[in-house]
Amino acid sequence: MADHKAYSPSTFPPQGLIQLQAVTCRLMLRYTHHASPYLASTVARYLRLLSEHPVVQNEPECRATYLHLLDDWQRLTLGRSYSHEPLAPVSMKPRQH
């Protein structure tokens, strides 16, 4: 498995939307196993790149989604106390009301 520090926004060409999306998802997944300020800020950088991508600029709903995620990840980098414990798994089951 590649180390997350090997990923850098500058390693992908700006036109590589699919690659940016894939790396961002991989970094988010990695964060669930090892929460760190470095990793959270890297996710935020990728989300900014995605929100600024030319294809995304032409899709207002998509851009709004990336900007919302960016805001969440930026807050996470500022307010989370980091530990080396993995985060609790997130259930994908619908809530019972």
Secondary structure, 3 states (H helix, E strand, C coil): CCCHHHCCHHHCCCCCHHHHHHHHHHHHHHHHHCCCHHHHHHHHHHHHHHHHCHHHHCCHHHHHHHHHHHHHHHHHHHHCCCCCCCCCCCCCCCCCC
